[in-house]
Amino acid sequence: MSQNFLHKIEKHLPAPVRRTGEQPDSAKLSAEIKKLLKEKNAALIAHYYTDSDVQRLAEESGGFIGDSLEMARFGAESPAQTLVVAGVKFMGETAKILSPQKTVLMPDLKAECSLDLGCEPAEFKKFIEANPGRTVVVYANTSAEVKAMADWVVTSSMAVDLIKHLTSRGEKIIWAPDRYLGDYIARQSGGDVLLWDACCVVHAEFDATRISELQERYPEAEVLVHPEAKADVIALANVVGSTSQLLKAAQQSSAQKFIVATETGIFYKMQQACPGKKFIAAGTEPYGGKVDCEANCPWMKMNGLENLLEALKTGNNQINLAADIIEKAMLPLTRMLEFRKKN
């Protein structure tokens, strides 16, 4: 673990926002937001890790809930001219890249991501230059500037397949930014993968010992793990996959109990899709002994109905990207979308 990375994340970590279920004024705020969404020809696009009241509003208003790329693709296909992205900043940027002609707003532009923060463009450029001849593959959880430096952008659901494909062509890889996901990809693909040193501090907190203790208490439970977790946690999994893949696995499995090692915001959709099943949050330990998120992304929890309403009213918190960054970042994103169609 890089102390530089840990220091960087500590410096940017927001104060915890603790919302538990529906707030007292949720109905009133939601009604006002729905009215404005309609008036402004806007669509609310929320990530699975946002609070349940935000996800519910996205459903009720004809918007969308999904993974980061699914969010951006919905925005591009939507007739709405304004996209309100409830998630973290790189998600708003990806939406803007795929919909440059549309207005993209966010409830809070300070909603960051440890992966994005841990892969600064200037530092990453030096890393690429120090390792010439490698194909640069970056996770979707990166800034528009980092995407613009890449040959490929990938999601966790397709990363292994892509690296296997590139390896079969004799290509050596630079992977950024999540080193745990990169390690999983390298082991699954057998590729020559050079890892950048960053991680999702939420997924890196999942602890194998604590999960094993839960398995003893719930021996009938299946373990669902996101590949951004550490290798010893992944080794305990019945299913390893992206957020969408874990949701699908819960629906398709005959199991009635699940220990879930991903951000707990997904429980809203899991419980909705599987009302008779029980979902148990996997055990965590503070990352590096300092960063304690307890399986709740503090940046995701910065998205609330109040600041969402304010962004719609004022048009503030708009995502703006330089035309050349959009053009360069669109190339690896387009490659990824084409690869997904074929595979």
N, C-alpha and C positions, 0 to 999 in steps of 0.2 A: 504494500500500500504506500503510495506517495504522500509524504507529509505536506508537500506543496498543494496537492489536490485537496486534501482534507482541510487545510487552512483556507483555501479558496472557497470551499463549500460552506464552512463555518461562517465565513465573513458575509455570505449572501443569504444564509438560511433565515427565512422570515419567522416571526413569532407564530407559534401554533394557533390556528383558527379551529376552535372546537364547536362544530355544529352537530347536533344530534337530531336527525330527522327533521320533520316539518317545523318551521319557525312560526311564532304567533301571527306574524303579518304575511305569511307566505301567500295565502289566497288573494289578498289585496294586491300585493306586488306582482304576482303572476298574472292577474287580470289586466293590470296596467301594461305589463310587458307584452302580453298577447296583442293588446290593442295597438301598441306602437309597432310591433313586428308587422302587423297587417298594413298599417298606414304607410310605413316606410319601405314596403316590399322587401322585408328582411327575413332571414332564416336563422334560427338558433341551432348551432352545431356544438354538441357537448361531447366530451370524452367520458369514457366509462369511469374514470377516477374522480370525477367531480361529485359534489354532494347530490343526494337523491332528489332534493327539491329542484335543482337545476336540470337533472336528467328528466324528471317528470315533466317539467315545463317544455323541454325540447320535444318530447313525445306529444304532448297535448297541443302544441302550436304547429305541428306538421314539420318540425325540424328533424334532427338526427342525433343518434348516440352511436359512437363507435370508436375504433382505433384511430390513430392520427392520420394515416393515409386514407382510410375510409371516409374520415371527416372531410379531408381536402377534396376527394373525388365527389362526394355528395355536393359540396359547395360549387364545384365546377359544373355539375350537371343541373343544379337547381336554377329555376328561372329568377330567383331572388337576386336583386342587384346589390344588396348589403348582406354580408355574412357576419354574424356575431359568433365568434369562436370562444367557447368556454373551455379552456384547457391551459396549456402553457405556451410561451411565446413562439417556440419553433413551430407549433401547430398553426398558429396564425400566419406565420411566414410561409409555410407550405401551402396553405390555402391561397395566399396571395400569389405565389408562384404559378399555381394551376389556374388561378382566376385573376390575372393582372388587371382586367378591366373593371373588376368589382371593388366595392369598398369593403374592407375587412376590419372589423372592430373587435376589441377584446375587453372584458370587464376590468382587467388590470394588467398593464404591460410589464409590471414587475413580477408577474407569475413566470418564474424561470424554470430551469430544469438542471439538475446536477450534471447531467451528461453534456448539455449545451454549455454550461458554465465551465465544465472541465475540459473543453476542447476549443480553446480560443483560436480564432483564425490565424493570427500571426504566428503562434507557436506551432500550429498544425502545418502551416506552409513550410516552416523550417524542417519539420519531421519528414515531410514528403521529399524535400530537396536533399536531405541527408540519406535517403533510401531510394535512389533512382531505380527505374526499371520495374517497379512494382505497380500493380493495378490498385488504384485507390478506391476502396469500398467503404462508404460511411452509412451508418445507421440513420434512419429517418429522424431520430432524436438529436438533431444537430441544427445549427443556425443556417440560414440561407447562404452566408458567405462560405461556410465549410462545404455545404452541398455543391457550391459553384466550383470547388477545387477537385471534386470527385469524378471518377469514371462511372461509378455506380452508386445509387442510393438504394438501400434495402430496408424492409421491415423484418421483424423477428420471425414472421411466419414463412418467409421465403429465403432467408439468409443462407441456410444450409444448402438448399438446392442450388442457389447461385454460386456459392463457393465451390461446390462439387463440379459445377459446369466450368467455371474458370480454371480450376485445377486440372480438369481433363484436357484443357487446351495448353497446359504447361505454364500457366500464369502464377506468379507469386503475389501475395496480397499484402497491402497495408489495410488494417481494419481499425476503425475508430467509431465511437469513442468507448463503448462499454467493454471492458476487458473480460468480464465474466461471460457475457454473451459471445464475445470473440473467442474465448477459450472453448466454450461449448461447440461453436461452429467449427473450430479447428479440429476438435476431437471427432466430431461427427463426419466431417468431410475428408479428413486426412490431408488437408491442404497446408501449404507453407504460408502461415498467417502471422504477420508482425503486428503486435497489439499496442494500441495507444493506451495510456494509463488513466482511465477514468471509470466511473461506475454510477449506476443509479443507487443512491444512498438508501432508498426505500427497499429495493429488492436485495441489496447487499446486507441488510439487517436480518434477513431470515436466517435462523440458526438451526443447524442440523440436530443438535442435542435437544433443543426445546421441541422440535417437530417430532423427534423420536419419542419423547415423553407423551406427546399428544396421541401418537400412534398406539402407545400402550393403553391409553385411556379409551381410545376409539379404534379398536383393532379392525372393525368392519369398514372404516373410512378409507376412501381413496385420496391420494395426495396429488394435488394439482399445482404445478410449479412453472413459473415464468422463467425462460432461459437467461434472464439477467441475474438470477440467483447464483450463489457460489456452487462449485462442483459437488461438495458434499451434501448440499441440499437437493440438487438435481438428482443425485444418486438415490434419493428416497422416493422419487416421484413415480406415480403410476402414469401420469401424463405430463409431458413438458410441451409448452406451447405459448403462443401469443395470447393476449387477453381474449381475443375473439375465439381462438382455438380452445382455450380453457372453458369458456362459456358453452361452446358447442359440446365439449366432452362431458360437462355436467349434465347437459340435456340428454345425451345419447347413452350415458352409462346407466346400468341397472342399480348401481350403488345408491344408497339413501343418505349417506353422510360423506362430506368432503372436507379435507384440511387444505386450505387454499393459501398458497404462497405467492400472492400478488397483492396489489393495493386494494384495500377493502371497499373502495367505491364500486367495484365490480359486483359486490353482494346485492346491490339493488336489482341489477338485471338478472343475476343468477337466481335470486329468490322469485323474481317475477316469472322467469322461464320455467322454474322448477319449484312450484309452491309447496310441494310436500317434502322437499329435501332439506337437510340441515347443512349449513356451511359454517365452518370453524376457521377463524383466522389463525394462520400459522404463527408459531412463536418467533420472537425477534430478540436480538441483542443490539445495543447501540453500536453503530458503525464507527470503527476506530476508537471505541470506548467513549465517544463524544457526541456523535450525531444520533439523536434518538427520535425517529419518526413514528415508530410503533405501527408500521405498515400503512401509514397515512401520509401521502405526499403533501407537505405543507404549502407548496406552490399551487397545486391543484385546488386546495381548499381556500385559496384566495378568491376563487370564483363564487360569487354569491348573487342573490337576486337584487340586492341593493345596488351594487356597482354595475351589474348588468343593465339595470334600468337606467342608471346614470349615463352609461356609454351610449345607449340608444337615444336618450333625450338630447345629449350634447354633441354626439358624433366624435367625442374624444376617444383616446386610446386606439387610434387608427394605425394599422400596419402599413408602413411605407418602405418600399425597397427600390433600389436603383435599377434602372432598366437593364443594365449589363449583368447585374447579379441575377435577376430573374431569367435572363436569356441563358446564362451559363448553368444555372441550377436546374433549368428545365431539361437540359440534355440528359443528365444521369437519371432524373426522375422518369423521363420518357422511356429510356432504356429499360428501367425496372418495370414499368407498366407493360411494355411489349413482351418482356421475358415472362411476366405472369400470365399473359394471354396464351403463350405457347406451351407453358409447363403446368 
